[in-house]
Amino acid sequence: MATKKPIYAVFDIGKTNKKLILFNEERQIIDEMLHVCTDVLDDDGFPCDHLPRLTQWMQDHWHQLRHHPHYTVKGVNFTAYGASFVHLGADGEPVLPLYNYLKPLPADLTARFYAELAESAADFTATTCSPQLGMLNSGLQLYWLKHAKPEQYARIHTSLHLPQYLSYLLTGEKFSDYTSVGCHTALWDFERGQYHDWVRREGIDEKLAPLTQDSIASVVDGILVGVGLHDSSAAVMPYLLEVDEPFMLVSTGTWWVTINPFNSQPLTPELLRRDVVSFLTPRGQPMRAARAFLGREHDYQVERIAQFFHVKPDFYRSLVLARPRDAASAAFRPGCLAGGGPTPDEPAGDWDLSGFCTAHDAYQHLIHGLVDILLASMKLVWQGEKIIYVDGGFARNPLFMQTLSWNFPQAEVRTLEVPQATALGALVHLEQGEAWKKTQLLFN
């Protein structure tokens, strides 16, 4: 009989795609299973994830893995989107829907919440590193339930953030994790390193599981089971393995987010207004990030350029060499950034394309314009780091990479092709817990 291959498993739960990714002991992906879970309606008729179906999918795959003819599972961890609670009753079963973080909060209740604070709304958002984002401030979901749905709220015994619920399904252990609690939840006082006073005033803390810095929740039948991580925090961890010196990570997608794991400086209301936030690391330490809606801006302007010059929308993909800025052309003006990013007071503009001879000329200018805005965002979190990693789709855009390098001559701009970086980060976190436990056994 052939020897079973030792593997690690990570459940990576996104809003649209739910994935189970299997790694070998060298952290190489050996299999990936994808599940698309369609939304259902919550008790108010707003779309939300289908929690029973998600739970069943995960438990079915876990059962298959446990009895797989070719694999032996050494460990499993979880990563999931944030700002989402699973509310458990006294019997440990979910009692409410998995409310969507895009669900609007009643305006009167939001106003009441901020009016009851002992500090101004601006100071509160800075203290908790939580811009006013409605249900994306997941702590306010509990406040809303308490005051708008008191009967349902009374049924809640414990509220777990989604990554910790996934861990709980396999272990029965209930924990809160710093990466979920510290992600614009309005729950955490970053200055004092504890839950904010309002959490205790409202009794919300009684619904929350104990906080842990451990990466391992339990060992089930010899299998290490992780506590779970918020996906943004998990995505940084593979890069922390690469170098010992400080770096920044520019993650490029619809949003371009610059994360500095080494910047733990407190935020100010002005920085928050300029789309800078802080997250907590798994150990409860702050790290600063700045974001701008530049992926969306890029796509919007590419569409305008393609229509203006009557070319295909993918015209720019053949370009490989960046050119210096065209100073004679009309200055770039973003159309999608009003109210956000590093310059929230800039009104939306209508960038004039008539001065360009070709679509390629306009695109070269667009990249310079986007990088200018990105630089303003990056410098809100930069502390002189000499290494800048870029991941996401624009890491494969040669014009963007060259232009960014020109603007950071004192730093080395690198790409690190990490397939499934979020899932790999969850695996790395689990391995760190495994190594720590082995050390404890050695010295005790």
C-alpha positions as CSV (number, residue, x, y, z in Angstrom):
1,M,0.0,0.0,0.0
2,A,1.4,3.4,-1.0
3,T,2.4,5.9,1.7
4,K,0.0,8.8,2.0
5,K,1.4,12.2,1.1
6,P,1.4,14.7,3.9
7,I,-0.4,18.0,3.0
8,Y,-1.8,21.2,4.5
9,A,-5.2,22.6,3.6
10,V,-6.5,26.2,3.6
11,F,-10.1,27.3,3.2
12,D,-10.0,30.7,1.5
13,I,-13.4,32.3,1.6
14,G,-14.1,35.3,-0.6
15,K,-17.3,37.1,-1.3
16,T,-17.8,35.4,-4.6
17,N,-15.4,32.4,-4.7
18,K,-14.9,29.9,-1.9
19,K,-11.7,27.9,-2.4
20,L,-10.1,24.9,-0.8
21,I,-6.3,24.9,-1.6
22,L,-4.0,22.0,-0.8
23,F,-0.3,22.5,-0.2
24,N,2.6,20.1,0.1
25,E,5.2,20.4,2.8
26,E,7.3,22.7,0.5
27,R,4.3,25.2,0.3
28,Q,3.6,24.3,-3.3
29,I,0.0,24.1,-4.4
30,I,-1.0,20.6,-5.4
31,D,-4.8,21.0,-5.8
32,E,-7.5,23.7,-5.7
33,M,-11.3,23.3,-5.4
34,L,-13.6,26.2,-6.2
35,H,-17.1,26.8,-5.1
36,V,-19.3,29.7,-6.2
37,C,-22.0,30.3,-3.6
38,T,-25.0,32.3,-4.8
39,D,-26.5,34.9,-2.5
40,V,-29.8,34.5,-0.6
41,L,-31.9,37.2,1.1
42,D,-31.6,38.0,4.8
43,D,-34.6,38.6,7.1
44,D,-34.8,42.2,5.7
45,G,-34.6,41.1,2.1
46,F,-31.0,42.2,1.5
47,P,-28.6,39.8,-0.3
48,C,-26.2,37.9,1.8
49,D,-24.0,34.8,1.8
50,H,-25.8,31.5,2.2
51,L,-24.3,30.4,5.5
52,P,-25.8,26.9,5.7
53,R,-24.6,26.1,2.2
54,L,-21.1,27.5,2.9
55,T,-21.0,25.5,6.2
56,Q,-22.1,22.3,4.4
57,W,-19.6,22.8,1.6
58,M,-16.8,23.2,4.0
59,Q,-17.8,20.2,6.2
60,D,-18.2,17.9,3.2
61,H,-14.8,18.8,1.9
62,W,-13.2,18.4,5.3
63,H,-14.8,15.0,5.7
64,Q,-13.4,13.9,2.3
65,L,-10.0,15.2,3.1
66,R,-9.9,13.4,6.4
67,H,-10.6,10.1,4.6
68,H,-8.6,10.8,1.4
69,P,-6.9,7.7,0.0
70,H,-3.7,9.6,-1.0
71,Y,-3.3,12.4,1.5
72,T,-2.7,12.8,5.2
73,V,-3.6,16.2,6.5
74,K,-1.1,17.7,8.8
75,G,-2.8,21.1,9.4
76,V,-5.7,23.3,8.2
77,N,-6.2,27.0,8.4
78,F,-8.8,29.6,7.2
79,T,-8.9,33.0,5.7
80,A,-12.0,35.0,4.9
81,Y,-13.3,38.5,4.1
82,G,-13.7,40.7,7.1
83,A,-16.5,42.8,8.6
84,S,-18.8,39.8,8.9
85,F,-20.1,38.1,12.0
86,V,-21.6,34.7,12.5
87,H,-23.9,34.8,15.5
88,L,-24.2,31.6,17.5
89,G,-26.9,30.7,20.0
90,A,-26.5,28.9,23.3
91,D,-26.5,25.6,21.5
92,G,-23.5,26.7,19.3
93,E,-25.6,26.9,16.1
94,P,-26.0,30.1,14.0
95,V,-29.2,31.9,14.9
96,L,-29.1,34.8,12.4
97,P,-28.1,35.3,8.7
98,L,-24.5,36.1,7.7
99,Y,-25.3,39.8,7.1
100,N,-23.7,41.5,4.2
101,Y,-21.2,44.2,5.0
102,L,-22.7,46.3,2.2
103,K,-26.1,46.3,3.9
104,P,-27.0,49.9,4.9
105,L,-27.4,50.8,8.5
106,P,-30.3,53.0,9.4
107,A,-29.2,56.6,9.4
108,D,-31.0,57.5,12.6
109,L,-29.2,54.6,14.4
110,T,-25.9,55.6,13.0
111,A,-26.4,59.2,14.2
112,R,-27.4,58.0,17.6
113,F,-24.3,55.8,17.9
114,Y,-21.9,58.7,17.2
115,A,-23.9,61.1,19.3
116,E,-23.6,58.8,22.4
117,L,-19.8,58.7,22.2
118,A,-17.7,60.6,24.8
119,E,-15.5,62.0,21.9
120,S,-16.1,63.6,18.6
121,A,-16.8,61.4,15.6
122,A,-13.5,62.5,14.0
123,D,-11.5,61.6,17.1
124,F,-13.4,58.2,17.4
125,T,-12.6,57.3,13.9
126,A,-8.9,58.1,14.5
127,T,-8.8,56.2,17.8
128,T,-10.4,53.1,16.3
129,C,-8.8,53.5,12.8
130,S,-12.4,53.1,11.5
131,P,-13.7,55.6,9.0
132,Q,-17.5,55.8,9.0
133,L,-18.3,52.8,6.8
134,G,-21.7,51.6,8.0
135,M,-21.9,47.8,8.3
136,L,-18.2,47.6,7.2
137,N,-17.6,48.8,10.8
138,S,-18.7,45.3,12.0
139,G,-19.0,46.4,15.6
140,L,-21.9,48.6,14.6
141,Q,-23.7,45.5,13.3
142,L,-23.9,44.3,16.9
143,Y,-25.0,47.8,18.0
144,W,-27.7,47.7,15.3
145,L,-28.9,44.3,16.3
146,K,-29.1,45.3,20.0
147,H,-31.2,48.4,19.3
148,A,-33.1,47.5,16.1
149,K,-33.6,43.7,16.6
150,P,-33.5,43.2,20.4
151,E,-35.3,39.8,20.3
152,Q,-32.7,38.5,17.8
153,Y,-29.9,40.1,19.7
154,A,-31.0,38.3,22.9
155,R,-30.6,35.0,21.2
156,I,-26.9,35.6,20.5
157,H,-24.6,33.8,22.8
158,T,-21.3,34.4,20.9
159,S,-20.5,36.4,17.8
160,L,-17.5,35.1,15.8
161,H,-15.9,36.9,12.9
162,L,-16.1,34.7,9.8
163,P,-12.6,33.3,9.8
164,Q,-12.9,32.2,13.4
165,Y,-16.3,30.6,12.7
166,L,-14.7,28.4,10.1
167,S,-12.1,27.3,12.7
168,Y,-14.9,26.7,15.2
169,L,-16.7,24.4,12.9
170,L,-13.8,21.9,13.2
171,T,-12.7,22.5,16.8
172,G,-15.7,23.7,18.7
173,E,-13.3,26.3,20.2
174,K,-14.4,30.0,20.1
175,F,-11.8,32.7,19.7
176,S,-11.6,36.3,18.5
177,D,-8.5,37.1,16.4
178,Y,-6.7,40.4,16.3
179,T,-6.6,40.6,12.5
180,S,-10.4,40.5,12.3
181,V,-11.0,42.7,15.4
182,G,-8.5,45.3,14.1
183,C,-9.9,45.7,10.6
184,H,-12.0,48.9,10.6
185,T,-14.5,47.3,13.0
186,A,-14.9,50.4,15.3
187,L,-14.4,47.9,18.2
188,W,-10.7,48.4,19.0
189,D,-9.0,51.4,20.7
190,F,-5.6,51.5,18.9
191,E,-4.2,54.0,21.4
192,R,-4.9,51.9,24.5
193,G,-4.6,48.5,22.9
194,Q,-8.0,47.2,24.1
195,Y,-11.7,47.2,23.2
196,H,-13.1,50.8,23.0
197,D,-15.1,52.0,25.9
198,W,-18.4,51.9,24.0
199,V,-18.0,48.1,23.6
200,R,-18.2,47.6,27.3
201,R,-20.8,50.4,27.8
202,E,-23.1,48.5,25.5
203,G,-22.2,45.1,26.8
204,I,-21.0,44.1,23.3
205,D,-17.9,42.5,24.9
206,E,-20.1,39.9,26.5
207,K,-21.0,38.6,23.0
208,L,-17.4,38.3,21.9
209,A,-15.1,35.3,22.2
210,P,-11.7,35.6,24.0
211,L,-8.9,37.2,22.0
212,T,-5.9,35.0,21.2
213,Q,-2.5,35.7,19.8
214,D,-2.1,31.9,19.1
215,S,-2.2,30.8,15.5
216,I,-3.4,27.3,16.4
217,A,-6.9,26.9,17.9
218,S,-6.7,23.2,18.7
219,V,-5.3,19.8,17.6
220,V,-8.0,17.5,16.3
221,D,-7.1,13.9,15.9
222,G,-3.4,14.9,15.4
223,I,-4.3,17.7,12.9
224,L,-3.3,21.3,13.6
225,V,-6.3,23.5,13.2
226,G,-5.6,27.3,12.9
227,V,-7.5,30.1,14.4
228,G,-8.0,31.8,11.0
229,L,-7.0,35.2,9.6
230,H,-8.6,38.2,7.9
231,D,-7.7,37.9,4.3
232,S,-5.9,41.3,4.0
233,S,-3.5,40.4,6.8
234,A,-2.9,36.9,5.4
235,A,-1.9,38.3,2.1
236,V,1.1,40.2,3.6
237,M,2.6,37.2,5.4
238,P,4.4,35.5,2.4
239,Y,6.3,38.7,1.9
240,L,7.4,38.8,5.5
241,L,9.2,35.5,4.8
242,E,11.3,36.9,1.9
243,V,13.3,39.6,3.6
244,D,14.5,40.6,7.1
245,E,14.5,44.3,6.3
246,P,11.5,46.6,6.2
247,F,9.4,46.9,3.0
248,M,6.1,48.1,1.7
249,L,3.6,46.1,-0.3
250,V,1.6,47.7,-3.1
251,S,-1.4,45.5,-3.8
252,T,-3.0,46.4,-7.1
253,G,-6.5,45.4,-8.1
254,T,-9.6,47.6,-8.2
255,W,-8.1,49.3,-5.2
256,W,-4.4,50.0,-5.0
257,V,-3.5,49.5,-1.3
258,T,-0.1,50.2,0.1
259,I,0.6,48.2,3.2
260,N,3.5,49.0,5.5
261,P,3.8,46.2,8.1
262,F,6.5,48.2,9.9
263,N,4.6,51.4,10.4
264,S,2.7,51.4,13.7
265,Q,2.4,55.1,14.0
266,P,-1.1,56.3,15.3
267,L,-3.5,57.7,12.8
268,T,-5.0,61.2,12.8
269,P,-8.4,62.4,11.6
270,E,-6.6,64.0,8.6
271,L,-4.9,60.7,7.6
272,L,-8.2,58.8,7.9
273,R,-9.8,61.5,5.6
274,R,-7.0,60.7,3.1
275,D,-7.9,57.0,3.1
276,V,-5.2,55.8,5.5
277,V,-6.2,53.0,7.9
278,S,-4.5,50.8,10.4
279,F,-4.9,47.0,10.8
280,L,-3.8,44.7,13.6
281,T,-1.3,42.0,13.0
282,P,-2.0,38.5,14.4
283,R,0.1,39.6,17.5
284,G,-2.1,42.7,18.0
285,Q,0.4,45.2,16.7
286,P,-0.9,48.0,14.4
287,M,0.3,48.4,10.8
288,R,-0.6,51.2,8.5
289,A,-2.2,51.0,5.0
290,A,-3.2,53.6,2.4
291,R,-5.6,53.0,-0.4
292,A,-6.8,54.7,-3.6
293,F,-9.4,53.6,-6.2
294,L,-6.8,53.6,-9.0
295,G,-7.6,50.2,-10.6
296,R,-11.1,51.5,-11.3
297,E,-9.7,54.8,-12.5
298,H,-7.4,53.0,-14.9
299,D,-10.2,51.0,-16.4
300,Y,-12.4,54.0,-16.7
301,Q,-9.8,56.0,-18.5
302,V,-8.7,53.1,-20.8
303,E,-12.3,52.9,-21.9
304,R,-12.4,56.6,-22.7
305,I,-9.1,56.4,-24.6
306,A,-10.3,53.4,-26.6
307,Q,-13.5,55.2,-27.6
308,F,-11.8,58.5,-28.4
309,F,-9.2,56.9,-30.7
310,H,-11.4,54.1,-32.0
311,V,-9.2,51.3,-30.9
312,K,-9.8,48.0,-29.1
313,P,-10.0,48.2,-25.3
314,D,-6.9,46.1,-24.8
315,F,-4.8,48.4,-27.1
316,Y,-2.3,49.1,-24.2
317,R,-1.3,45.5,-23.6
318,S,1.3,45.6,-26.4
319,L,3.2,48.5,-24.8
320,V,6.4,47.5,-23.0
321,L,8.6,50.6,-22.7
322,A,7.6,53.6,-20.6
323,R,8.3,57.1,-21.9
324,P,9.1,60.2,-19.9
325,R,6.2,62.4,-19.0
326,D,4.7,64.4,-21.9
327,A,4.8,67.9,-20.2
328,A,3.1,69.6,-23.2
329,S,-0.2,67.6,-22.9
330,A,-3.1,68.4,-20.7
331,A,-2.6,67.5,-17.0
332,F,-4.2,64.2,-16.0
333,R,-7.4,64.6,-14.1
334,P,-9.0,61.6,-12.4
335,G,-12.7,60.9,-12.8
336,C,-13.4,58.3,-10.1
337,L,-11.5,59.5,-7.0
338,A,-13.6,62.4,-5.8
339,G,-14.0,62.3,-2.0
340,G,-11.4,59.5,-1.5
341,G,-7.8,58.6,-1.8
342,P,-4.9,60.8,-0.9
343,T,-6.6,64.0,-2.2
344,P,-10.3,63.7,-1.2
345,D,-11.0,67.4,-1.8
346,E,-10.1,67.2,-5.5
347,P,-13.3,67.3,-7.6
348,A,-13.9,64.7,-10.3
349,G,-12.3,65.9,-13.6
350,D,-12.8,65.5,-17.3
351,W,-9.3,64.7,-18.6
352,D,-8.9,66.3,-22.0
353,L,-7.6,63.7,-24.6
354,S,-7.7,66.0,-27.6
355,G,-4.0,67.0,-27.3
356,F,-2.7,63.4,-27.8
357,C,-1.9,62.1,-31.2
358,T,-2.5,58.4,-30.5
359,A,-4.0,56.1,-27.9
360,H,-0.5,55.0,-26.9
361,D,0.5,58.6,-26.2
362,A,-2.5,59.1,-24.0
363,Y,-1.9,55.8,-22.1
364,Q,1.7,56.7,-21.4
365,H,0.4,59.9,-19.8
366,L,-2.3,58.1,-17.9
367,I,0.2,55.8,-16.2
368,H,2.2,58.9,-15.1
369,G,-1.0,60.4,-13.7
370,L,-1.9,57.3,-11.8
371,V,1.6,56.8,-10.4
372,D,1.5,60.5,-9.2
373,I,-1.6,59.8,-7.2
374,L,-0.2,56.4,-6.0
375,L,3.0,58.2,-4.8
376,A,0.9,60.6,-2.7
377,S,-0.8,57.7,-1.2
378,M,2.3,55.7,-0.6
379,K,4.1,58.5,1.1
380,L,1.4,58.6,3.8
381,V,2.7,55.2,5.1
382,W,6.3,55.3,3.8
383,Q,9.1,55.5,6.4
384,G,12.1,55.3,4.1
385,E,11.8,51.6,3.3
386,K,14.2,50.5,0.6
387,I,12.2,47.7,-0.8
388,I,8.8,48.0,-2.4
389,Y,6.9,44.8,-3.5
390,V,4.1,45.0,-6.0
391,D,1.5,42.3,-6.4
392,G,-1.8,42.0,-8.3
393,G,-2.5,42.6,-12.0
394,F,-0.4,45.8,-12.4
395,A,2.8,43.9,-11.3
396,R,2.6,42.5,-14.9
397,N,2.2,46.0,-16.5
398,P,5.7,47.0,-17.6
399,L,4.8,50.7,-18.0
400,F,3.5,50.9,-14.5
401,M,6.5,49.1,-13.0
402,Q,9.0,51.2,-14.9
403,T,7.3,54.5,-14.0
404,L,7.0,53.5,-10.3
405,S,10.7,52.6,-10.3
406,W,11.6,56.0,-11.8
407,N,9.7,57.8,-9.0
408,F,11.4,55.7,-6.2
409,P,15.1,55.8,-7.3
410,Q,16.1,55.3,-3.6
411,A,14.2,52.0,-3.4
412,E,14.2,48.6,-5.1
413,V,10.8,47.8,-6.7
414,R,10.2,44.1,-6.8
415,T,7.6,41.6,-7.8
416,L,7.2,38.3,-6.1
417,E,4.8,36.0,-8.0
418,V,2.9,34.4,-5.2
419,P,0.0,32.3,-6.4
420,Q,-2.8,32.3,-3.9
421,A,-0.9,34.7,-1.6
422,T,-3.8,34.9,0.8
423,A,-4.1,31.2,1.3
424,L,-0.3,30.9,1.5
425,G,-0.3,33.5,4.2
426,A,-2.8,31.4,6.2
427,L,-0.5,28.4,5.8
428,V,2.6,30.4,6.9
429,H,0.7,31.6,10.0
430,L,-0.2,28.0,10.8
431,E,3.4,26.9,10.4
432,Q,4.6,29.6,12.7
433,G,2.3,28.2,15.4
434,E,3.5,24.7,14.7
435,A,7.1,25.8,15.1
436,W,6.3,27.6,18.4
437,K,4.5,24.6,19.8
438,K,7.5,22.4,19.0
439,T,9.8,24.8,20.8
440,Q,7.6,24.8,23.8
441,L,7.6,21.0,23.9
442,L,11.4,21.1,23.6
443,F,12.0,23.4,26.6
444,N,9.2,22.2,28.9
